[in-house]
């Protein structure tokens, strides 16, 4: 117990499984979200695409992000445990 008690707050936070999972999820959302914003902008400013296309794309991307993140968790479980 002495070693755990002597660890600084920074060391305990960086060693936490929950914090590591949060960092991975945040990085995923940042990259995925940037891609979604670019595609949505292109759809919204396209003269050929109707308005509902970008709305449907955003709704679909919400489901797709969950599926993609779930597959990341299955492929690399060591990042989350």
C-alpha positions in Angstrom: 0.0 0.0 0.0 2.9 2.3 0.6 3.7 2.6 -3.1 0.1 3.4 -4.1 -0.1 6.0 -1.3 3.1 7.7 -2.4 2.0 8.0 -6.0 1.1 11.6 -7.0 -2.3 12.6 -8.3 -1.0 12.9 -11.8 0.5 9.4 -11.8 -2.8 7.9 -10.4 -4.9 9.7 -13.0 -2.6 8.8 -15.9 -2.6 5.2 -14.7 -6.4 5.0 -14.4 -8.2 2.7 -16.8 -11.2 5.1 -17.0 -9.0 8.0 -17.8 -7.2 6.1 -20.5 -10.5 5.0 -22.1 -11.7 8.6 -21.9 -8.6 9.8 -23.8 -9.0 7.2 -26.5 -12.7 8.0 -26.9 -11.9 11.7 -27.0 -9.3 11.2 -29.7 -11.7 9.1 -31.7 -14.5 11.7 -31.5 -12.2 14.5 -32.4 -11.0 12.8 -35.6 -14.4 11.3 -36.5 -16.2 14.6 -35.7 -13.9 16.6 -37.9 -14.6 14.3 -40.8 -18.3 14.5 -40.2 -18.2 18.3 -40.2 -16.4 18.5 -43.5 -18.8 16.1 -45.2 -21.8 17.8 -43.7 -20.5 21.2 -44.9 -20.0 19.9 -48.4 -23.5 18.4 -48.4 -25.1 21.6 -47.1 -23.4 23.8 -49.6 -24.0 21.6 -52.5 -26.6 22.9 -54.9 -27.5 19.5 -56.1 -28.2 17.9 -52.7 -31.5 18.7 -51.0 -31.5 20.0 -47.4 -32.7 16.7 -45.9 -29.5 15.0 -47.2 -27.3 16.6 -44.6 -29.8 16.0 -41.8 -30.0 12.3 -42.8 -26.2 12.1 -43.0 -25.9 13.5 -39.5 -28.4 11.1 -38.1 -26.7 8.2 -39.8 -23.3 9.3 -38.5 -24.6 9.1 -34.9 -25.3 5.4 -35.3 -22.2 4.8 -37.4 -19.9 6.3 -34.7 -21.2 3.9 -32.1 -20.7 0.9 -34.3 -17.1 2.1 -35.3 -16.2 2.8 -31.7 -17.5 -0.6 -30.6 -15.4 -2.3 -33.2 -12.3 -0.3 -32.0 -13.0 -1.6 -28.5 -13.2 -5.2 -29.7 -10.1 -4.9 -31.9 -7.9 -3.2 -29.2 -9.3 -4.2 -25.8 -5.9 -3.4 -24.2 -6.6 0.3 -24.6 -9.7 0.0 -22.4 -8.5 -2.4 -19.7 
